[in-house]
């Protein structure tokens, strides 16, 4: 999603602050109305999404609302990103539901205790990541990985909503199992449910086109709920949300058996990996979209606190939602006021929750399909394809991995491949031969118009750190160029692209310098940074310690050739 410069947060307000005043950073008299409207839009989407997610989590519908209220207010006060929405999430709900329903019956007090405990444990782990400043872990999520990851989550959400869209029974925990189950029930498709879902989706698409800040989702829900009620569509197979019993926070934490603790801790660690991955990706995308400074450590702390609070009030694990966050951004949310409005608004509407029983599930499915579709950014895939086929493959692998292997394994595979690809590139760097442009002091790659090689001088640029994985490549490439230019008397190594050099790199450089000296060729170094210069001075090889260092390639060539 792209935004014009006028929609981005002013530079002066991009640095996150702390405290209660943080809630109103960026809020002016002019922006107050739009930020409140963005909060109302988030509230309209969140109510519907939370009610739908409660079914995936195997808990009463109102428990999801309590989770949203607690998590939203916690992150609003503790987190840094102004538009990230935290609450019940359809990505992690099936993960803990499947694991913990093996230990307790659905809708039992024991199950509610297990999920509340899992929320606290998950929150403590995610909080630790933030408090110990391990937010740099999110740096491994490159733009192509995040693009594929978000698209994969979008596909998962859409597939999980297909039964409600088509009005058939749901089944299967994986994407392919659910698709197979739906395919076998196509003969039982309910036309009313499909029409309601498509109608909701169509209204939201039109609303986004004409004015994305209007709470069209709420209008669609009210309208189709009235239609379903007046036409008695429940008698025609249209599934309804059912009874929603409003209640308050409940203390559900009790000491567990050793076996239950083992299952809860294992589940929580898995959840923490997913929450960290998804929250990191969501926060990064949101920060880039609205132009605010990133503070990943504080965001992880905020999501961790949100989980702990969700567990303490008797609900279940929560996560940063890329879908709801995208809605906030689309609605013009740029400050924490939007989240505060949504959280307080949900709290105020809580007593009316019992009236939600007649909402058709197809409406909720239409809303979730629209929101999930915002995560599948085909334009971003095309942009990656134009720039790098290798990174496009990483994006596709991230997409396929999340769908086939699940969020945590799919993301781990994509990150591992990206690191491997980056390492391979670093281990196979380029040795670029340089020449002087005309009568200037500018040294540029040979082959460019007006760039000529200096007689008897081989000037080269090595564009990576010199380390154990590429030291042999360095020596081999340099010797290849020397064979190509047998009259070389001086070698100038431009180290501007060499950020560091390790012990193996120094040893290889010493061997190369010795070989060249034996052949009557001297070596000088240009534009070495402080780290490389310090490493050369600490070398045990005298020839390396005494290598001449120059501030520019031109001065190095002049000194060598004089």
C-alpha positions as CSV (number, residue, x, y, z in Angstrom):
1,X,0.0,0.0,0.0
2,X,1.4,3.4,-0.9
3,X,0.7,6.7,0.6
4,X,1.4,10.2,-0.6
5,X,3.8,12.4,1.2
6,X,0.9,14.4,2.7
7,X,-0.4,11.3,4.4
8,X,2.9,10.5,6.1
9,X,3.7,11.5,9.7
10,X,5.7,14.7,9.8
11,X,9.4,14.0,10.4
12,X,9.4,16.0,13.7
13,X,6.9,13.5,15.2
14,X,8.5,10.3,14.0
15,X,10.6,9.6,17.1
16,X,8.6,7.6,19.6
17,X,8.1,9.0,23.0
18,X,7.0,7.5,26.3
19,X,4.3,8.1,28.8
20,X,0.7,9.1,28.6
21,X,1.6,12.0,26.3
22,X,2.6,9.4,23.8
23,X,-1.1,8.7,23.2
24,X,-1.6,12.1,21.7
25,X,1.6,12.6,19.7
26,X,0.6,13.8,16.2
27,X,-2.9,14.7,17.3
28,X,-3.9,18.2,16.3
29,X,-7.2,20.0,16.1
30,X,-7.2,19.3,12.3
31,X,-6.3,15.6,12.7
32,X,-8.5,14.9,15.7
33,X,-11.6,14.0,13.7
34,X,-9.9,11.7,11.1
35,X,-8.1,9.9,13.9
36,X,-11.3,9.3,15.8
37,X,-13.0,8.1,12.6
38,X,-10.0,5.7,12.0
39,X,-10.6,4.3,15.5
40,X,-14.3,3.8,14.7
41,X,-13.4,2.0,11.5
42,X,-10.9,-0.3,13.5
43,X,-13.6,-0.9,16.1
44,X,-16.2,-1.9,13.4
45,X,-13.7,-4.4,11.8
46,X,-12.3,-5.6,15.1
47,X,-15.7,-6.5,16.6
48,X,-16.6,-8.7,13.7
49,X,-13.1,-10.2,13.4
50,X,-12.9,-10.9,17.1
51,X,-16.3,-12.7,17.1
52,X,-15.2,-14.8,14.2
53,X,-11.8,-15.6,15.7
54,X,-13.4,-16.8,18.9
55,X,-14.7,-19.8,17.0
56,X,-11.2,-20.7,15.8
57,X,-10.0,-20.4,19.4
58,X,-12.8,-22.6,20.8
59,X,-13.9,-20.0,23.4
60,X,-17.1,-17.9,24.0
61,X,-17.4,-15.0,21.6
62,X,-17.3,-12.4,24.3
63,X,-13.9,-13.7,25.5
64,X,-12.4,-12.5,22.2
65,X,-13.9,-9.0,22.9
66,X,-12.3,-8.9,26.3
67,X,-9.0,-10.0,24.8
68,X,-9.2,-7.2,22.2
69,X,-10.0,-4.6,24.8
70,X,-7.2,-5.7,27.1
71,X,-4.6,-6.2,24.4
72,X,-5.5,-2.9,22.6
73,X,-5.2,-0.8,25.7
74,X,-2.0,-2.5,26.8
75,X,-0.2,-2.0,23.5
76,X,-1.5,1.5,23.1
77,X,0.1,2.5,26.4
78,X,3.3,0.3,26.1
79,X,4.0,-0.2,22.4
80,X,5.7,2.2,20.1
81,X,4.0,1.9,16.7
82,X,1.0,4.1,16.6
83,X,-1.3,2.0,14.4
84,X,-0.4,-1.6,15.1
85,X,-3.6,-3.4,16.3
86,X,-3.2,-6.2,18.8
87,X,-5.9,-8.7,19.8
88,X,-7.3,-12.1,19.0
89,X,-5.8,-13.3,15.8
90,X,-6.9,-16.0,13.4
91,X,-3.3,-17.0,12.7
92,X,-2.4,-18.2,16.2
93,X,-5.9,-19.1,17.4
94,X,-5.9,-22.5,15.7
95,X,-2.4,-23.2,16.9
96,X,-3.1,-23.1,20.6
97,X,-6.7,-24.5,20.2
98,X,-5.5,-27.7,18.4
99,X,-2.7,-28.2,21.0
100,X,-4.6,-27.5,24.2
101,X,-7.9,-29.2,23.2
102,X,-6.0,-32.4,23.4
103,X,-5.8,-31.9,27.2
104,X,-9.3,-30.5,27.9
105,X,-12.8,-30.6,26.5
106,X,-14.1,-27.5,24.5
107,X,-15.9,-24.9,26.6
108,X,-14.6,-26.5,29.8
109,X,-13.1,-24.5,32.7
110,X,-9.9,-26.5,32.4
111,X,-9.5,-25.5,28.7
112,X,-10.1,-21.8,29.6
113,X,-7.4,-22.2,32.3
114,X,-4.9,-23.7,29.8
115,X,-5.4,-20.9,27.2
116,X,-5.2,-18.2,29.8
117,X,-1.9,-19.7,31.2
118,X,-0.6,-20.0,27.7
119,X,-1.3,-16.3,27.1
120,X,0.7,-15.4,30.2
121,X,3.7,-17.6,29.4
122,X,3.7,-16.5,25.7
123,X,3.6,-12.9,26.9
124,X,6.5,-13.3,29.3
125,X,8.7,-14.8,26.5
126,X,7.8,-12.0,24.0
127,X,8.3,-9.4,26.8
128,X,11.8,-10.8,27.4
129,X,12.7,-10.4,23.7
130,X,11.7,-6.7,24.0
131,X,13.2,-6.0,27.4
132,X,16.6,-7.7,26.6
133,X,16.7,-5.6,23.3
134,X,16.5,-8.6,21.0
135,X,14.3,-6.7,18.5
136,X,17.2,-7.0,16.0
137,X,15.8,-10.5,15.4
138,X,13.2,-8.8,13.2
139,X,16.0,-7.5,11.0
140,X,16.2,-11.0,9.4
141,X,12.7,-10.3,7.9
142,X,13.6,-8.8,4.6
143,X,11.0,-7.1,2.4
144,X,10.5,-10.1,0.1
145,X,10.1,-12.4,3.2
146,X,7.6,-10.1,4.7
147,X,5.7,-9.8,1.4
148,X,5.4,-13.6,1.1
149,X,4.7,-14.0,4.8
150,X,1.8,-11.6,4.8
151,X,0.4,-13.1,1.6
152,X,0.6,-16.5,3.1
153,X,-1.4,-15.3,6.2
154,X,-3.9,-13.8,3.9
155,X,-4.4,-17.1,2.1
156,X,-4.8,-19.0,5.4
157,X,-7.4,-16.6,6.6
158,X,-9.4,-16.8,3.3
159,X,-9.3,-20.6,3.2
160,X,-10.4,-20.8,6.9
161,X,-13.4,-18.6,6.0
162,X,-14.5,-20.6,2.9
163,X,-16.9,-22.8,4.9
164,X,-18.8,-19.7,6.2
165,X,-18.7,-18.1,2.8
166,X,-20.3,-21.2,1.2
167,X,-22.5,-22.1,4.1
168,X,-21.0,-25.6,4.6
169,X,-19.5,-27.3,7.6
170,X,-15.9,-26.6,8.3
171,X,-13.2,-29.2,8.7
172,X,-9.5,-29.7,8.5
173,X,-6.8,-27.8,10.4
174,X,-4.4,-27.3,7.5
175,X,-5.0,-25.2,4.3
176,X,-5.1,-28.3,2.1
177,X,-7.2,-30.3,4.5
178,X,-9.8,-27.6,4.7
179,X,-9.8,-27.1,0.9
180,X,-10.4,-30.8,0.4
181,X,-13.2,-30.8,3.0
182,X,-14.9,-27.8,1.3
183,X,-14.5,-29.4,-2.2
184,X,-16.4,-32.5,-1.0
185,X,-19.3,-30.3,0.2
186,X,-19.8,-28.1,-2.8
187,X,-23.0,-29.9,-3.6
188,X,-24.4,-28.6,-0.3
189,X,-23.5,-24.9,-1.0
190,X,-25.9,-22.4,0.5
191,X,-26.8,-19.7,-2.1
192,X,-28.0,-17.3,0.6
193,X,-24.7,-17.5,2.6
194,X,-22.7,-17.1,-0.6
195,X,-24.7,-14.1,-1.6
196,X,-24.4,-12.5,1.8
197,X,-20.6,-13.0,1.9
198,X,-20.1,-11.7,-1.7
199,X,-22.4,-8.8,-0.9
200,X,-20.4,-7.9,2.1
201,X,-17.2,-8.2,0.2
202,X,-18.5,-6.1,-2.7
203,X,-19.7,-3.3,-0.3
204,X,-16.3,-3.2,1.4
205,X,-14.5,-3.0,-2.0
206,X,-16.8,-0.1,-3.1
207,X,-16.3,1.6,0.3
208,X,-12.6,1.3,0.0
209,X,-12.7,2.8,-3.5
210,X,-15.0,5.8,-2.6
211,X,-14.0,6.5,1.0
212,X,-12.0,4.0,3.0
213,X,-12.4,5.9,6.2
214,X,-16.1,5.1,6.4
215,X,-17.1,2.1,8.6
216,X,-18.7,0.3,5.7
217,X,-18.2,-3.1,7.4
218,X,-20.5,-2.0,10.2
219,X,-23.1,-0.9,7.6
220,X,-22.8,-4.3,5.9
221,X,-23.2,-6.2,9.1
222,X,-26.3,-4.3,10.2
223,X,-27.9,-4.4,6.8
224,X,-27.4,-8.1,6.2
225,X,-28.3,-9.0,9.8
226,X,-31.6,-7.2,9.4
227,X,-32.2,-9.0,6.0
228,X,-31.4,-12.3,7.6
229,X,-33.7,-11.6,10.5
230,X,-36.7,-10.3,8.4
231,X,-36.4,-13.1,5.9
232,X,-35.8,-15.8,8.5
233,X,-32.7,-16.9,6.6
234,X,-31.7,-19.1,9.5
235,X,-34.5,-21.5,8.4
236,X,-32.8,-21.6,4.9
237,X,-29.5,-22.8,6.3
238,X,-27.8,-19.5,6.9
239,X,-25.6,-20.0,10.0
240,X,-25.7,-17.3,12.7
241,X,-23.2,-16.3,15.3
242,X,-25.4,-17.6,18.1
243,X,-25.7,-16.5,21.7
244,X,-23.1,-14.0,22.9
245,X,-23.1,-13.7,26.7
246,X,-21.6,-10.5,27.9
247,X,-19.4,-10.8,30.9
248,X,-16.3,-9.3,32.6
249,X,-12.8,-10.4,33.3
250,X,-12.5,-13.7,35.1
251,X,-9.5,-15.1,37.0
252,X,-8.8,-18.4,35.4
253,X,-5.1,-19.1,36.4
254,X,-4.6,-22.1,38.6
255,X,-1.6,-24.4,39.2
256,X,-1.4,-27.1,36.6
257,X,-0.2,-30.7,36.6
258,X,3.3,-31.4,35.3
259,X,1.9,-32.9,32.1
260,X,-0.3,-29.8,31.5
261,X,2.6,-27.5,32.2
262,X,4.7,-29.3,29.6
263,X,2.0,-28.9,27.0
264,X,1.4,-25.2,27.9
265,X,5.1,-24.3,27.8
266,X,5.7,-26.1,24.5
267,X,2.6,-24.5,23.0
268,X,3.6,-21.1,24.3
269,X,7.2,-21.3,22.9
270,X,5.7,-22.1,19.5
271,X,3.2,-19.2,19.8
272,X,6.0,-16.9,20.9
273,X,7.9,-17.6,17.7
274,X,4.8,-16.9,15.6
275,X,3.9,-13.8,17.6
276,X,7.5,-12.4,17.3
277,X,7.6,-13.1,13.6
278,X,4.1,-11.7,12.8
279,X,4.4,-8.7,15.1
280,X,7.8,-7.8,13.8
281,X,6.6,-8.0,10.2
282,X,3.4,-6.1,11.0
283,X,5.3,-3.3,12.9
284,X,7.9,-2.9,10.2
285,X,5.3,-2.7,7.4
286,X,3.2,-0.2,9.4
287,X,6.2,2.0,10.2
288,X,7.2,2.1,6.6
289,X,3.7,2.9,5.4
290,X,3.1,5.9,7.6
291,X,6.7,7.0,7.9
292,X,7.4,6.6,11.7
293,X,10.5,5.5,13.5
294,X,10.7,1.9,14.3
295,X,11.2,0.7,17.9
296,X,11.0,-3.0,17.6
297,X,12.1,-3.7,21.2
298,X,9.3,-1.5,22.6
299,X,6.8,-3.1,20.2
300,X,7.7,-6.6,21.4
301,X,7.4,-5.5,25.0
302,X,4.0,-4.0,24.2
303,X,2.8,-7.2,22.6
304,X,4.2,-9.2,25.5
305,X,2.4,-7.1,28.0
306,X,-0.8,-7.4,26.0
307,X,-0.6,-11.2,26.2
308,X,0.1,-11.2,29.9
309,X,-2.8,-8.9,30.6
310,X,-5.1,-11.0,28.3
311,X,-4.2,-14.1,30.4
312,X,-4.7,-12.3,33.7
313,X,-8.3,-11.3,32.6
314,X,-9.1,-14.9,31.7
315,X,-8.8,-14.9,27.9
316,X,-6.2,-16.3,25.5
317,X,-3.0,-15.4,23.5
318,X,-3.1,-12.4,21.3
319,X,-1.0,-11.1,18.4
320,X,-0.4,-8.1,16.3
321,X,-2.8,-8.3,13.4
322,X,-1.5,-7.4,9.9
323,X,-5.0,-7.3,8.6
324,X,-6.5,-4.9,11.2
325,X,-3.3,-2.8,11.1
326,X,-3.7,-2.5,7.4
327,X,-7.3,-1.3,7.9
328,X,-6.1,1.4,10.4
329,X,-3.5,2.6,7.9
330,X,-6.1,2.6,5.0
331,X,-8.6,4.5,7.2
332,X,-6.0,7.3,7.8
333,X,-4.9,6.3,11.3
334,X,-1.6,7.9,12.1
335,X,-1.6,8.2,15.9
336,X,-2.4,6.1,18.9
337,X,-5.7,7.9,19.3
338,X,-7.2,5.4,16.8
339,X,-6.3,2.4,19.0
340,X,-7.4,4.2,22.1
341,X,-10.8,5.0,20.5
342,X,-11.2,1.4,19.4
343,X,-10.3,0.0,22.8
344,X,-12.5,2.3,24.8
345,X,-15.3,2.0,22.2
346,X,-15.2,-1.8,22.5
347,X,-15.5,-1.4,26.3
348,X,-18.5,0.9,25.9
349,X,-20.3,-1.4,23.5
350,X,-19.6,-4.6,25.6
351,X,-23.1,-4.5,27.3
352,X,-24.7,-4.7,23.8
353,X,-22.8,-7.9,22.9
354,X,-25.9,-10.1,23.3
355,X,-27.5,-8.4,20.3
356,X,-24.8,-9.9,18.0
357,X,-26.3,-13.4,18.1
358,X,-28.3,-12.9,14.8
359,X,-25.2,-11.8,12.8
360,X,-24.8,-14.3,9.9
361,X,-21.4,-15.9,9.9
362,X,-21.3,-15.2,6.1
363,X,-21.1,-11.5,6.9
364,X,-18.1,-12.1,9.2
365,X,-16.5,-14.2,6.6
366,X,-16.9,-11.5,4.0
367,X,-15.3,-9.0,6.2
368,X,-12.4,-11.3,7.0
369,X,-11.9,-12.2,3.3
370,X,-11.7,-8.5,2.5
371,X,-9.2,-7.8,5.2
372,X,-7.1,-10.8,4.3
373,X,-7.1,-9.7,0.7
374,X,-5.3,-6.5,1.7
375,X,-2.4,-8.7,2.8
376,X,-1.8,-10.2,-0.6
377,X,0.0,-7.4,-2.5
378,X,0.5,-8.6,-6.0
379,X,2.1,-5.2,-7.0
380,X,4.8,-5.8,-4.4
381,X,5.5,-9.3,-5.9
382,X,5.8,-7.7,-9.4
383,X,8.2,-5.0,-8.0
384,X,10.4,-7.7,-6.4
385,X,10.4,-9.7,-9.7
386,X,11.6,-6.7,-11.6
387,X,14.5,-6.1,-9.2
388,X,15.7,-9.6,-8.3
389,X,14.6,-13.1,-9.4
390,X,16.4,-14.6,-6.4
391,X,14.5,-12.5,-3.9
392,X,11.3,-13.1,-5.8
393,X,11.9,-16.8,-5.2
394,X,12.4,-16.1,-1.5
395,X,9.1,-14.3,-1.4
396,X,7.4,-17.2,-3.1
397,X,9.1,-19.6,-0.8
398,X,7.9,-17.6,2.2
399,X,4.3,-17.6,0.8
400,X,4.4,-21.4,0.1
401,X,6.1,-22.2,3.3
402,X,3.6,-20.5,5.5
403,X,0.7,-22.2,3.6
404,X,2.2,-25.7,3.5
405,X,4.3,-25.9,6.6
406,X,2.6,-23.4,8.9
407,X,3.5,-19.9,10.0
408,X,6.5,-20.8,12.2
409,X,8.2,-23.4,10.0
410,X,7.5,-21.6,6.8
411,X,8.9,-18.3,8.0
412,X,12.0,-20.1,9.5
413,X,12.6,-21.7,6.1
414,X,12.3,-18.4,4.2
415,X,14.6,-16.6,6.7
416,X,17.1,-19.5,6.6
417,X,17.2,-19.4,2.8
418,X,17.6,-15.6,2.7
419,X,20.5,-15.8,5.1
420,X,22.0,-18.6,3.1
421,X,21.6,-16.6,-0.1
422,X,23.1,-13.5,1.5
423,X,26.0,-15.6,2.8
424,X,26.6,-17.1,-0.6
425,X,26.7,-13.7,-2.2
426,X,29.2,-12.5,0.4
427,X,31.3,-15.6,-0.2
428,X,31.3,-14.9,-4.0
429,X,32.0,-11.2,-4.3
430,X,33.2,-9.2,-7.3
431,X,36.7,-8.1,-8.1
432,X,36.2,-5.0,-10.2
433,X,39.1,-3.6,-12.2
434,X,39.3,0.2,-12.1
435,X,40.5,2.9,-14.5
436,X,40.9,6.7,-14.5
437,X,38.3,8.8,-16.2
438,X,40.2,11.1,-18.6
439,X,42.4,13.7,-16.9
440,X,40.3,13.6,-13.7
441,X,41.1,12.0,-10.3
442,X,38.0,9.8,-10.6
443,X,38.6,6.0,-10.7
444,X,35.7,4.0,-12.0
445,X,35.0,0.4,-13.3
446,X,36.7,-0.3,-16.6
447,X,34.4,-0.6,-19.6
448,X,32.6,2.7,-18.8
449,X,32.9,5.3,-21.6
450,X,36.0,7.5,-21.1
451,X,37.6,5.2,-18.4
452,X,41.1,3.9,-19.2
453,X,43.5,1.6,-17.4
454,X,46.7,3.2,-16.0
455,X,49.9,1.6,-17.5
456,X,51.6,-0.9,-15.2
457,X,49.0,-0.4,-12.5
458,X,46.3,-2.8,-11.6
459,X,43.6,-1.0,-9.5
460,X,40.9,-3.2,-8.2
461,X,37.8,-2.9,-6.0
462,X,36.8,-5.8,-3.7
463,X,33.1,-5.2,-2.8
464,X,32.7,-7.4,0.4
465,X,34.3,-7.9,3.7
466,X,37.5,-10.1,3.4
467,X,36.7,-13.2,5.5
468,X,37.3,-16.9,5.6
469,X,34.5,-17.7,3.1
470,X,35.8,-15.5,0.3
471,X,39.5,-15.2,1.0
472,X,40.4,-17.8,-1.6
473,X,38.1,-16.0,-4.1
474,X,40.0,-12.8,-3.4
475,X,43.4,-14.4,-4.1
476,X,42.1,-16.3,-7.2
477,X,40.4,-13.3,-8.8
478,X,43.5,-11.1,-8.2
479,X,45.8,-13.7,-9.7
480,X,43.5,-14.0,-12.7
481,X,43.7,-10.3,-13.4
482,X,47.5,-10.4,-13.0
483,X,47.7,-13.1,-15.6
484,X,45.6,-10.9,-17.9
485,X,48.0,-8.0,-17.3
486,X,51.5,-9.5,-17.2
487,X,53.2,-6.1,-17.2
488,X,51.7,-5.0,-13.9
489,X,54.2,-3.4,-11.5
490,X,51.8,-2.0,-8.9
491,X,48.6,-3.3,-7.3
492,X,46.2,-0.8,-5.8
493,X,43.5,-2.3,-3.6
494,X,40.5,0.0,-3.2
495,X,39.0,-1.1,0.1
496,X,36.0,1.2,0.2
497,X,33.7,-1.7,-0.2
498,X,35.5,-3.8,2.4
499,X,33.8,-3.1,5.8
500,X,35.9,-5.7,7.7
501,X,38.7,-8.3,7.5
502,X,39.0,-11.4,9.7
503,X,42.1,-13.5,10.6
504,X,41.8,-15.8,7.6
505,X,41.4,-12.7,5.3
506,X,44.6,-11.2,6.8
507,X,46.5,-14.4,6.4
508,X,45.4,-14.7,2.8
509,X,46.3,-11.0,2.1
510,X,49.7,-11.6,3.6
511,X,50.3,-14.6,1.3
512,X,49.2,-12.6,-1.7
513,X,51.5,-9.7,-0.7
514,X,54.5,-12.0,-0.3
515,X,53.9,-13.7,-3.7
516,X,53.6,-10.3,-5.4
517,X,56.7,-8.9,-3.7
518,X,58.6,-12.0,-4.9
519,X,57.4,-11.1,-8.4
520,X,58.5,-7.5,-8.0
521,X,55.0,-6.1,-7.6
522,X,54.2,-3.7,-4.8
523,X,50.8,-3.4,-3.1
524,X,49.1,-0.3,-1.7
525,X,45.7,0.1,-0.2
526,X,43.2,3.0,-0.7
527,X,40.2,4.2,1.2
528,X,40.4,1.6,4.0
529,X,38.0,2.3,6.9
530,X,39.1,2.4,10.6
531,X,38.3,-1.2,11.2
532,X,40.3,-2.5,8.3
533,X,43.2,-0.2,9.0
534,X,43.2,-1.3,12.6
535,X,43.2,-5.0,11.6
536,X,46.1,-4.4,9.3
537,X,48.1,-2.8,12.1
538,X,47.4,-5.8,14.4
539,X,48.5,-8.4,11.9
540,X,51.4,-10.6,12.8
541,X,52.8,-10.2,9.3
542,X,55.2,-7.3,8.9
543,X,54.5,-6.9,5.2
544,X,50.8,-6.4,6.0
545,X,51.4,-4.0,8.9
546,X,53.6,-1.8,6.6
547,X,51.3,-1.7,3.6
548,X,50.9,2.0,2.6
549,X,47.4,3.4,3.2
550,X,46.0,6.3,1.1
551,X,42.9,8.4,1.3
552,X,42.0,8.0,-2.4
553,X,42.7,5.6,-5.3
554,X,44.2,8.4,-7.3
555,X,46.7,9.4,-4.6
556,X,47.5,5.6,-4.1
557,X,48.2,5.2,-7.9
558,X,50.4,8.3,-8.0
559,X,52.4,7.3,-5.0
560,X,52.9,3.7,-6.3
561,X,53.8,4.8,-9.8
562,X,56.2,7.7,-8.7
